[in-house]
Amino acid sequence: MLLVVGACKSGPPKAPVIGQAYVGPATLNVRSDFPLQSRPVATVKHGDRLDIIGTHRRFVRVRAPNGAEGWTDERQLLSAADMANLKELAARASKLPAQGVASTYGDLNVHTLPARQSPSFLQIKEKEKMDVLLHVITPRADAPRQPLIPPAPKKKAKTAEKKQAKETKYPPPPMPKPPGPPSDWLDLSRTDPDESPPEEEPESKPPAPTDDWSLIRTPTGQTGWVLTRRLVMAIPDEVAQYAEGHRIVSYFSLGEVHDDDVTKNIWLWTTTTNSAAPWDFDSFRVFIWSLRHHRYETAHIERNIHGYAPVLLKEVQYSLNSKQQPVKYPGFSVCTEGKDGQRVRREFALLQNIIRFAGQSPCEAPSDPLPLPTTTKAPDGSTSPAAPPKESLSERLKKRWNDLFGKR
């Protein structure tokens, strides 16, 4: 007697994979059902690859690396192109000079894109420090998403064969001529000026809301976007009190002054009165510690300018007179726009407690813009350029990337 033992199946067959995605947030719970109250079946981390096995509206069913299957919101996932852009952003940002150190008064979410609905892959805790690299203005709209599931190939439409019309034995009669216009058609076309309706003035639409985003870099090298209004520049209060309500865009230490047993920094900062302006700052100022009055005093200030990031600290060659050879001094340079619309990089030398203009040269050619989307998706589903009407996002990003990655 022969016994045949059948192999036992461990469970139903696995669903086929229809796409792949990567986890956007720092941690993400994959749940057994759509509601947030559903039981988590797996917890995945930023950058983990997930297999997509089903969709339902804006929810996708995924298979985690440990084999668990569940549901999550597609807005929390990134495509392969999104992950590549995020890595490219981090690589470029690693070469950017910091424009100051900032902190936050509360927990701060770091986003993959300068958009509120983009995934937040990192959270900075209260009073933690970060480097501020640059900032951009974007419309308050959802960023376009790369499709997580590749579109199905289009089927070739079958060309319908045109049936040849059978020749009739008797041809159809000719069509009659259309009637001509009336003899007084010119008089009928005239409009009485007194009876013409008044022209309505077009309604002026309110400006679209925008957000100011800053690109930041953490001490561990992670890079992302945060809302600028949530940042607090970490310049000492004894200097920050002179901001007079203006937003401090960047700040730097040019050197130190020793007053007995107290050491004070020489500070340079840039400020702006309009965060939505196409330029980065409209004023810069140098503060020197006075050994006579034991307080900070202004050594140099320029207002009502159009300045563009980055501000660079560098050694500057300066000659005290025409007979002396130029000597290198600590200093800085700023890129500003002249009356002719041309941008020049102006250099300044620090001579102990005096600031002297040391020369200028054209600002370096801008580099390629950051890997950001060029369109945004409005809540109604329509798409619009991802920039204010006067200037595209690409153009504004290029302006903010002067002196970076350009040919030298």
Summary of the structure (lengths in Angstrom):
residues: 408
radius of gyration: 32.1
end to end distance: 88.1
largest distance: 118.3
contacts: 1051
relative contact order: 0.12
helix: 10%
strand: 41%
